Amino acid sequence: MFYIGTIQGNEDITFIPPWRRGRSPIKIKEFLRGQKVPLHRRPYAPVLFFENKTNKERVAIAVFVENSTAENTEMIPVEGKGKWVVHADFDGQGGENESNERVCVLVRPC
């Protein structure tokens, strides 16, 4: 099951950004610190999770990194105010649909 949550309450979840492929995972809060997301904003960073229903294991698929200058008081991603960074174990593959919306499918290599 996929869902969007925040880091708050999920502090122990780890993440591997694409540029750290092959290295050990880091906690999402540490990743956001490296991306210069302000301390008071880190707990509210949106995260795309996958949860395995049988063993309740949660994996962070993507983390939203807001621009450090963004004035976003609603705690939600705003177009042009940041970017989604996808976990190194997943590859984004996609294109545009009939409505010219960007469509992305995440594929985890076996």
Phi and psi in radians as a Rosetta constraint file:
Dihedral C 1 N 2 CA 2 C 2 CIRCULARHARMONIC -1.705 0.35
Dihedral N 2 CA 2 C 2 N 3 CIRCULARHARMONIC 2.501 0.35
Dihedral C 2 N 3 CA 3 C 3 CIRCULARHARMONIC -2.760 0.35
Dihedral N 3 CA 3 C 3 N 4 CIRCULARHARMONIC 2.769 0.35
Dihedral C 3 N 4 CA 4 C 4 CIRCULARHARMONIC -1.814 0.35
Dihedral N 4 CA 4 C 4 N 5 CIRCULARHARMONIC 2.230 0.35
Dihedral C 4 N 5 CA 5 C 5 CIRCULARHARMONIC -2.327 0.35
Dihedral N 5 CA 5 C 5 N 6 CIRCULARHARMONIC -2.839 0.35
Dihedral C 5 N 6 CA 6 C 6 CIRCULARHARMONIC -2.194 0.35
Dihedral N 6 CA 6 C 6 N 7 CIRCULARHARMONIC 3.019 0.35
Dihedral C 6 N 7 CA 7 C 7 CIRCULARHARMONIC -1.252 0.35
Dihedral N 7 CA 7 C 7 N 8 CIRCULARHARMONIC -0.509 0.35
Dihedral C 7 N 8 CA 8 C 8 CIRCULARHARMONIC -0.987 0.35
Dihedral N 8 CA 8 C 8 N 9 CIRCULARHARMONIC 2.091 0.35
Dihedral C 8 N 9 CA 9 C 9 CIRCULARHARMONIC 1.559 0.35
Dihedral N 9 CA 9 C 9 N 10 CIRCULARHARMONIC -0.097 0.35
Dihedral C 9 N 10 CA 10 C 10 CIRCULARHARMONIC -2.243 0.35
Dihedral N 10 CA 10 C 10 N 11 CIRCULARHARMONIC 0.627 0.35
Dihedral C 10 N 11 CA 11 C 11 CIRCULARHARMONIC -1.098 0.35
Dihedral N 11 CA 11 C 11 N 12 CIRCULARHARMONIC -0.419 0.35
Dihedral C 11 N 12 CA 12 C 12 CIRCULARHARMONIC -1.576 0.35
Dihedral N 12 CA 12 C 12 N 13 CIRCULARHARMONIC -0.038 0.35
Dihedral C 12 N 13 CA 13 C 13 CIRCULARHARMONIC -1.238 0.35
Dihedral N 13 CA 13 C 13 N 14 CIRCULARHARMONIC 2.386 0.35
Dihedral C 13 N 14 CA 14 C 14 CIRCULARHARMONIC -1.867 0.35
Dihedral N 14 CA 14 C 14 N 15 CIRCULARHARMONIC 2.969 0.35
Dihedral C 14 N 15 CA 15 C 15 CIRCULARHARMONIC -2.702 0.35
Dihedral N 15 CA 15 C 15 N 16 CIRCULARHARMONIC 2.530 0.35
Dihedral C 15 N 16 CA 16 C 16 CIRCULARHARMONIC -2.143 0.35
Dihedral N 16 CA 16 C 16 N 17 CIRCULARHARMONIC 1.878 0.35
Dihedral C 16 N 17 CA 17 C 17 CIRCULARHARMONIC -1.169 0.35
Dihedral N 17 CA 17 C 17 N 18 CIRCULARHARMONIC 2.758 0.35
Dihedral C 17 N 18 CA 18 C 18 CIRCULARHARMONIC -0.961 0.35
Dihedral N 18 CA 18 C 18 N 19 CIRCULARHARMONIC -0.602 0.35
Dihedral C 18 N 19 CA 19 C 19 CIRCULARHARMONIC -1.358 0.35
Dihedral N 19 CA 19 C 19 N 20 CIRCULARHARMONIC -0.080 0.35
Dihedral C 19 N 20 CA 20 C 20 CIRCULARHARMONIC -1.901 0.35
Dihedral N 20 CA 20 C 20 N 21 CIRCULARHARMONIC 0.290 0.35
Dihedral C 20 N 21 CA 21 C 21 CIRCULARHARMONIC -0.885 0.35
Dihedral N 21 CA 21 C 21 N 22 CIRCULARHARMONIC 2.307 0.35
Dihedral C 21 N 22 CA 22 C 22 CIRCULARHARMONIC 1.535 0.35
Dihedral N 22 CA 22 C 22 N 23 CIRCULARHARMONIC -0.093 0.35
Dihedral C 22 N 23 CA 23 C 23 CIRCULARHARMONIC -1.855 0.35
Dihedral N 23 CA 23 C 23 N 24 CIRCULARHARMONIC 3.051 0.35
Dihedral C 23 N 24 CA 24 C 24 CIRCULARHARMONIC -1.254 0.35
Dihedral N 24 CA 24 C 24 N 25 CIRCULARHARMONIC 2.589 0.35
Dihedral C 24 N 25 CA 25 C 25 CIRCULARHARMONIC -1.213 0.35
Dihedral N 25 CA 25 C 25 N 26 CIRCULARHARMONIC 2.750 0.35
Dihedral C 25 N 26 CA 26 C 26 CIRCULARHARMONIC -2.160 0.35
Dihedral N 26 CA 26 C 26 N 27 CIRCULARHARMONIC 2.752 0.35
Dihedral C 26 N 27 CA 27 C 27 CIRCULARHARMONIC -1.152 0.35
Dihedral N 27 CA 27 C 27 N 28 CIRCULARHARMONIC 2.578 0.35
Dihedral C 27 N 28 CA 28 C 28 CIRCULARHARMONIC -1.054 0.35
Dihedral N 28 CA 28 C 28 N 29 CIRCULARHARMONIC -0.667 0.35
Dihedral C 28 N 29 CA 29 C 29 CIRCULARHARMONIC -1.073 0.35
Dihedral N 29 CA 29 C 29 N 30 CIRCULARHARMONIC -0.676 0.35
Dihedral C 29 N 30 CA 30 C 30 CIRCULARHARMONIC -1.143 0.35
Dihedral N 30 CA 30 C 30 N 31 CIRCULARHARMONIC -0.714 0.35
Dihedral C 30 N 31 CA 31 C 31 CIRCULARHARMONIC -1.035 0.35
Dihedral N 31 CA 31 C 31 N 32 CIRCULARHARMONIC -0.813 0.35
Dihedral C 31 N 32 CA 32 C 32 CIRCULARHARMONIC -1.151 0.35
Dihedral N 32 CA 32 C 32 N 33 CIRCULARHARMONIC -0.607 0.35
Dihedral C 32 N 33 CA 33 C 33 CIRCULARHARMONIC -1.062 0.35
Dihedral N 33 CA 33 C 33 N 34 CIRCULARHARMONIC -0.764 0.35
Dihedral C 33 N 34 CA 34 C 34 CIRCULARHARMONIC -1.128 0.35
Dihedral N 34 CA 34 C 34 N 35 CIRCULARHARMONIC -0.437 0.35
Dihedral C 34 N 35 CA 35 C 35 CIRCULARHARMONIC -1.564 0.35
Dihedral N 35 CA 35 C 35 N 36 CIRCULARHARMONIC 0.085 0.35
Dihedral C 35 N 36 CA 36 C 36 CIRCULARHARMONIC 1.135 0.35
Dihedral N 36 CA 36 C 36 N 37 CIRCULARHARMONIC 0.553 0.35
Dihedral C 36 N 37 CA 37 C 37 CIRCULARHARMONIC -1.349 0.35
Dihedral N 37 CA 37 C 37 N 38 CIRCULARHARMONIC 2.265 0.35
Dihedral C 37 N 38 CA 38 C 38 CIRCULARHARMONIC -0.980 0.35
Dihedral N 38 CA 38 C 38 N 39 CIRCULARHARMONIC 2.507 0.35
Dihedral C 38 N 39 CA 39 C 39 CIRCULARHARMONIC -0.904 0.35
Dihedral N 39 CA 39 C 39 N 40 CIRCULARHARMONIC -0.767 0.35
Dihedral C 39 N 40 CA 40 C 40 CIRCULARHARMONIC -1.253 0.35
Dihedral N 40 CA 40 C 40 N 41 CIRCULARHARMONIC -0.214 0.35
Dihedral C 40 N 41 CA 41 C 41 CIRCULARHARMONIC -1.713 0.35
Dihedral N 41 CA 41 C 41 N 42 CIRCULARHARMONIC -0.339 0.35
Dihedral C 41 N 42 CA 42 C 42 CIRCULARHARMONIC -1.019 0.35
Dihedral N 42 CA 42 C 42 N 43 CIRCULARHARMONIC -0.741 0.35
Dihedral C 42 N 43 CA 43 C 43 CIRCULARHARMONIC -1.089 0.35
Dihedral N 43 CA 43 C 43 N 44 CIRCULARHARMONIC -0.351 0.35
Dihedral C 43 N 44 CA 44 C 44 CIRCULARHARMONIC -1.774 0.35
Dihedral N 44 CA 44 C 44 N 45 CIRCULARHARMONIC 0.092 0.35
Dihedral C 44 N 45 CA 45 C 45 CIRCULARHARMONIC -1.123 0.35
Dihedral N 45 CA 45 C 45 N 46 CIRCULARHARMONIC 2.229 0.35
Dihedral C 45 N 46 CA 46 C 46 CIRCULARHARMONIC -1.177 0.35
Dihedral N 46 CA 46 C 46 N 47 CIRCULARHARMONIC 2.435 0.35
Dihedral C 46 N 47 CA 47 C 47 CIRCULARHARMONIC -2.335 0.35
Dihedral N 47 CA 47 C 47 N 48 CIRCULARHARMONIC 2.334 0.35
Dihedral C 47 N 48 CA 48 C 48 CIRCULARHARMONIC -1.568 0.35
Dihedral N 48 CA 48 C 48 N 49 CIRCULARHARMONIC 2.051 0.35
Dihedral C 48 N 49 CA 49 C 49 CIRCULARHARMONIC -1.887 0.35
Dihedral N 49 CA 49 C 49 N 50 CIRCULARHARMONIC 2.680 0.35
Dihedral C 49 N 50 CA 50 C 50 CIRCULARHARMONIC -2.092 0.35
Dihedral N 50 CA 50 C 50 N 51 CIRCULARHARMONIC 2.270 0.35
Dihedral C 50 N 51 CA 51 C 51 CIRCULARHARMONIC -2.087 0.35
Dihedral N 51 CA 51 C 51 N 52 CIRCULARHARMONIC 2.190 0.35
Dihedral C 51 N 52 CA 52 C 52 CIRCULARHARMONIC -1.339 0.35
Dihedral N 52 CA 52 C 52 N 53 CIRCULARHARMONIC 2.085 0.35
Dihedral C 52 N 53 CA 53 C 53 CIRCULARHARMONIC -1.149 0.35
Dihedral N 53 CA 53 C 53 N 54 CIRCULARHARMONIC -0.526 0.35
Dihedral C 53 N 54 CA 54 C 54 CIRCULARHARMONIC -1.330 0.35
Dihedral N 54 CA 54 C 54 N 55 CIRCULARHARMONIC -0.738 0.35
Dihedral C 54 N 55 CA 55 C 55 CIRCULARHARMONIC -1.980 0.35
Dihedral N 55 CA 55 C 55 N 56 CIRCULARHARMONIC 0.092 0.35
Dihedral C 55 N 56 CA 56 C 56 CIRCULARHARMONIC 1.064 0.35
Dihedral N 56 CA 56 C 56 N 57 CIRCULARHARMONIC 0.338 0.35
Dihedral C 56 N 57 CA 57 C 57 CIRCULARHARMONIC -1.264 0.35
Dihedral N 57 CA 57 C 57 N 58 CIRCULARHARMONIC 2.325 0.35
Dihedral C 57 N 58 CA 58 C 58 CIRCULARHARMONIC -1.926 0.35
Dihedral N 58 CA 58 C 58 N 59 CIRCULARHARMONIC 2.393 0.35
Dihedral C 58 N 59 CA 59 C 59 CIRCULARHARMONIC -2.198 0.35
Dihedral N 59 CA 59 C 59 N 60 CIRCULARHARMONIC 2.334 0.35
Dihedral C 59 N 60 CA 60 C 60 CIRCULARHARMONIC -1.442 0.35
Dihedral N 60 CA 60 C 60 N 61 CIRCULARHARMONIC 2.063 0.35
Dihedral C 60 N 61 CA 61 C 61 CIRCULARHARMONIC -1.541 0.35
Dihedral N 61 CA 61 C 61 N 62 CIRCULARHARMONIC -0.711 0.35
Dihedral C 61 N 62 CA 62 C 62 CIRCULARHARMONIC -2.658 0.35
Dihedral N 62 CA 62 C 62 N 63 CIRCULARHARMONIC 2.614 0.35
Dihedral C 62 N 63 CA 63 C 63 CIRCULARHARMONIC -2.186 0.35
Dihedral N 63 CA 63 C 63 N 64 CIRCULARHARMONIC 2.365 0.35
Dihedral C 63 N 64 CA 64 C 64 CIRCULARHARMONIC -1.524 0.35
Dihedral N 64 CA 64 C 64 N 65 CIRCULARHARMONIC 2.188 0.35
Dihedral C 64 N 65 CA 65 C 65 CIRCULARHARMONIC -1.918 0.35
Dihedral N 65 CA 65 C 65 N 66 CIRCULARHARMONIC 1.938 0.35
Dihedral C 65 N 66 CA 66 C 66 CIRCULARHARMONIC -1.440 0.35
Dihedral N 66 CA 66 C 66 N 67 CIRCULARHARMONIC 2.686 0.35
Dihedral C 66 N 67 CA 67 C 67 CIRCULARHARMONIC -1.126 0.35
Dihedral N 67 CA 67 C 67 N 68 CIRCULARHARMONIC 2.461 0.35
Dihedral C 67 N 68 CA 68 C 68 CIRCULARHARMONIC -1.154 0.35
Dihedral N 68 CA 68 C 68 N 69 CIRCULARHARMONIC -0.283 0.35
Dihedral C 68 N 69 CA 69 C 69 CIRCULARHARMONIC -1.706 0.35
Dihedral N 69 CA 69 C 69 N 70 CIRCULARHARMONIC 0.010 0.35
Dihedral C 69 N 70 CA 70 C 70 CIRCULARHARMONIC -1.170 0.35
Dihedral N 70 CA 70 C 70 N 71 CIRCULARHARMONIC 2.349 0.35
Dihedral C 70 N 71 CA 71 C 71 CIRCULARHARMONIC -1.775 0.35
Dihedral N 71 CA 71 C 71 N 72 CIRCULARHARMONIC 1.383 0.35
Dihedral C 71 N 72 CA 72 C 72 CIRCULARHARMONIC -2.038 0.35
Dihedral N 72 CA 72 C 72 N 73 CIRCULARHARMONIC 1.670 0.35
Dihedral C 72 N 73 CA 73 C 73 CIRCULARHARMONIC -1.532 0.35
Dihedral N 73 CA 73 C 73 N 74 CIRCULARHARMONIC -0.090 0.35
Dihedral C 73 N 74 CA 74 C 74 CIRCULARHARMONIC -1.604 0.35
Dihedral N 74 CA 74 C 74 N 75 CIRCULARHARMONIC -0.005 0.35
Dihedral C 74 N 75 CA 75 C 75 CIRCULARHARMONIC 1.049 0.35
Dihedral N 75 CA 75 C 75 N 76 CIRCULARHARMONIC 0.504 0.35
Dihedral C 75 N 76 CA 76 C 76 CIRCULARHARMONIC -2.243 0.35
Dihedral N 76 CA 76 C 76 N 77 CIRCULARHARMONIC 2.682 0.35
Dihedral C 76 N 77 CA 77 C 77 CIRCULARHARMONIC -1.104 0.35
Dihedral N 77 CA 77 C 77 N 78 CIRCULARHARMONIC 2.405 0.35
Dihedral C 77 N 78 CA 78 C 78 CIRCULARHARMONIC -2.148 0.35
Dihedral N 78 CA 78 C 78 N 79 CIRCULARHARMONIC 2.301 0.35
Dihedral C 78 N 79 CA 79 C 79 CIRCULARHARMONIC -0.980 0.35
Dihedral N 79 CA 79 C 79 N 80 CIRCULARHARMONIC 2.297 0.35
Dihedral C 79 N 80 CA 80 C 80 CIRCULARHARMONIC 1.503 0.35
Dihedral N 80 CA 80 C 80 N 81 CIRCULARHARMONIC -0.033 0.35
Dihedral C 80 N 81 CA 81 C 81 CIRCULARHARMONIC -1.899 0.35
Dihedral N 81 CA 81 C 81 N 82 CIRCULARHARMONIC 0.151 0.35
Dihedral C 81 N 82 CA 82 C 82 CIRCULARHARMONIC 2.937 0.35
Dihedral N 82 CA 82 C 82 N 83 CIRCULARHARMONIC -2.876 0.35
Dihedral C 82 N 83 CA 83 C 83 CIRCULARHARMONIC -2.651 0.35
Dihedral N 83 CA 83 C 83 N 84 CIRCULARHARMONIC 2.712 0.35
Dihedral C 83 N 84 CA 84 C 84 CIRCULARHARMONIC -1.559 0.35
Dihedral N 84 CA 84 C 84 N 85 CIRCULARHARMONIC 2.293 0.35
Dihedral C 84 N 85 CA 85 C 85 CIRCULARHARMONIC -1.919 0.35
Dihedral N 85 CA 85 C 85 N 86 CIRCULARHARMONIC 2.150 0.35
Dihedral C 85 N 86 CA 86 C 86 CIRCULARHARMONIC -1.603 0.35
Dihedral N 86 CA 86 C 86 N 87 CIRCULARHARMONIC 2.427 0.35
Dihedral C 86 N 87 CA 87 C 87 CIRCULARHARMONIC -0.897 0.35
Dihedral N 87 CA 87 C 87 N 88 CIRCULARHARMONIC 2.479 0.35
Dihedral C 87 N 88 CA 88 C 88 CIRCULARHARMONIC -1.087 0.35
Dihedral N 88 CA 88 C 88 N 89 CIRCULARHARMONIC -0.407 0.35
Dihedral C 88 N 89 CA 89 C 89 CIRCULARHARMONIC -1.390 0.35
Dihedral N 89 CA 89 C 89 N 90 CIRCULARHARMONIC -0.078 0.35
Dihedral C 89 N 90 CA 90 C 90 CIRCULARHARMONIC -2.074 0.35
Dihedral N 90 CA 90 C 90 N 91 CIRCULARHARMONIC 2.520 0.35
Dihedral C 90 N 91 CA 91 C 91 CIRCULARHARMONIC -2.011 0.35
Dihedral N 91 CA 91 C 91 N 92 CIRCULARHARMONIC 2.288 0.35
Dihedral C 91 N 92 CA 92 C 92 CIRCULARHARMONIC -1.484 0.35
Dihedral N 92 CA 92 C 92 N 93 CIRCULARHARMONIC 2.230 0.35
Dihedral C 92 N 93 CA 93 C 93 CIRCULARHARMONIC -2.286 0.35
Dihedral N 93 CA 93 C 93 N 94 CIRCULARHARMONIC 2.265 0.35
Dihedral C 93 N 94 CA 94 C 94 CIRCULARHARMONIC -3.073 0.35
Dihedral N 94 CA 94 C 94 N 95 CIRCULARHARMONIC -2.942 0.35
Dihedral C 94 N 95 CA 95 C 95 CIRCULARHARMONIC -2.871 0.35
Dihedral N 95 CA 95 C 95 N 96 CIRCULARHARMONIC -2.619 0.35
Dihedral C 95 N 96 CA 96 C 96 CIRCULARHARMONIC -2.019 0.35
Dihedral N 96 CA 96 C 96 N 97 CIRCULARHARMONIC 2.534 0.35
Dihedral C 96 N 97 CA 97 C 97 CIRCULARHARMONIC -1.594 0.35
Dihedral N 97 CA 97 C 97 N 98 CIRCULARHARMONIC -2.999 0.35
Dihedral C 97 N 98 CA 98 C 98 CIRCULARHARMONIC -1.079 0.35
Dihedral N 98 CA 98 C 98 N 99 CIRCULARHARMONIC -0.457 0.35
Dihedral C 98 N 99 CA 99 C 99 CIRCULARHARMONIC -1.568 0.35
Dihedral N 99 CA 99 C 99 N 100 CIRCULARHARMONIC 0.172 0.35
Dihedral C 99 N 100 CA 100 C 100 CIRCULARHARMONIC 1.065 0.35
Dihedral N 100 CA 100 C 100 N 101 CIRCULARHARMONIC 0.489 0.35
Dihedral C 100 N 101 CA 101 C 101 CIRCULARHARMONIC -1.594 0.35
Dihedral N 101 CA 101 C 101 N 102 CIRCULARHARMONIC 2.525 0.35
Dihedral C 101 N 102 CA 102 C 102 CIRCULARHARMONIC -1.299 0.35
Dihedral N 102 CA 102 C 102 N 103 CIRCULARHARMONIC 2.222 0.35
Dihedral C 102 N 103 CA 103 C 103 CIRCULARHARMONIC -2.051 0.35
Dihedral N 103 CA 103 C 103 N 104 CIRCULARHARMONIC 2.319 0.35
Dihedral C 103 N 104 CA 104 C 104 CIRCULARHARMONIC -2.321 0.35
Dihedral N 104 CA 104 C 104 N 105 CIRCULARHARMONIC 2.341 0.35
Dihedral C 104 N 105 CA 105 C 105 CIRCULARHARMONIC -2.014 0.35
Dihedral N 105 CA 105 C 105 N 106 CIRCULARHARMONIC 2.236 0.35
Dihedral C 105 N 106 CA 106 C 106 CIRCULARHARMONIC -1.620 0.35
Dihedral N 106 CA 106 C 106 N 107 CIRCULARHARMONIC 2.258 0.35
Dihedral C 106 N 107 CA 107 C 107 CIRCULARHARMONIC -2.129 0.35
Dihedral N 107 CA 107 C 107 N 108 CIRCULARHARMONIC 2.208 0.35
Dihedral C 107 N 108 CA 108 C 108 CIRCULARHARMONIC -1.763 0.35
Dihedral N 108 CA 108 C 108 N 109 CIRCULARHARMONIC 2.053 0.35
Dihedral C 108 N 109 CA 109 C 109 CIRCULARHARMONIC -1.103 0.35
Dihedral N 109 CA 109 C 109 N 110 CIRCULARHARMONIC 2.489 0.35
